[in-house]
Amino acid sequence: MNSTTLNALAAHIEATTGTKPTKDVVFSAAILALQSAGMDLAQAFDAVLGAGRFEHFAGSLHDALNAA
């Protein structure tokens, strides 16, 4: 997903809520929209944040949880 699309989503969120969204909110909304359209979580995550990012995130989360 490119920055133009994400910026448009951010503008839409701001227009409908009256609050400027953080990057996390925009990324989460984009991932949720793609999931609602039929993508699984890993596909949606990678589509928004870049190829391989879901596996990296999941691996980091797994390592952090096992270290605790």
Wavefront OBJ file of the C-alpha trace (Angstrom):
o trace
v 0.000 0.000 0.000
v 1.468 3.356 -0.931
v 1.668 6.575 1.054
v -0.984 8.268 -1.109
v -3.540 5.627 -0.147
v -2.562 5.741 3.519
v -2.726 9.555 3.535
v -6.208 9.412 1.983
v -7.274 6.968 4.682
v -5.843 9.280 7.354
v -7.766 12.218 5.880
v -10.969 10.167 5.862
v -10.492 9.139 9.490
v -9.853 12.758 10.479
v -12.879 13.998 8.534
v -15.215 11.453 10.106
v -13.902 11.571 13.677
v -12.607 15.129 13.975
v -9.342 13.752 15.353
v -6.011 13.499 13.558
v -5.113 9.781 13.578
v -1.702 8.429 14.513
v 0.222 6.223 12.108
v -0.725 3.206 14.221
v -4.413 4.003 13.812
v -4.071 4.418 10.040
v -2.091 1.175 9.677
v -4.601 -0.682 11.845
v -7.559 0.684 9.884
v -5.930 -0.295 6.592
v -5.194 -3.815 7.826
v -8.744 -4.187 9.135
v -10.210 -2.963 5.831
v -8.157 -5.489 3.874
v -9.199 -8.269 6.237
v -12.822 -7.241 5.823
v -12.300 -7.508 2.064
v -11.173 -11.127 2.444
v -7.424 -11.099 3.051
v -6.029 -13.083 5.936
v -4.106 -11.204 8.624
v -0.638 -12.017 7.294
v -1.545 -10.922 3.751
v -3.156 -7.699 4.969
v -0.245 -6.893 7.300
v 2.273 -7.405 4.479
v 0.150 -5.404 2.013
v 0.192 -2.397 4.346
v 3.660 -2.625 5.916
v 5.673 -4.470 3.278
v 6.445 -8.014 2.244
v 7.718 -10.214 5.056
v 6.788 -7.771 7.839
v 4.152 -10.048 9.369
v 6.593 -12.918 9.759
v 9.185 -10.550 11.260
v 6.625 -9.085 13.682
v 5.287 -12.496 14.673
v 8.823 -13.796 15.249
v 9.756 -10.784 17.375
v 6.563 -11.124 19.394
v 7.187 -14.846 19.923
v 10.761 -14.185 21.070
v 9.658 -11.430 23.448
v 6.936 -13.587 24.994
v 9.313 -16.506 25.478
v 11.948 -14.271 27.086
v 9.536 -12.992 29.733
l 1 2 3 4 5 6 7 8 9 10 11 12 13 14 15 16 17 18 19 20 21 22 23 24 25 26 27 28 29 30 31 32 33 34 35 36 37 38 39 40 41 42 43 44 45 46 47 48 49 50 51 52 53 54 55 56 57 58 59 60 61 62 63 64 65 66 67 68
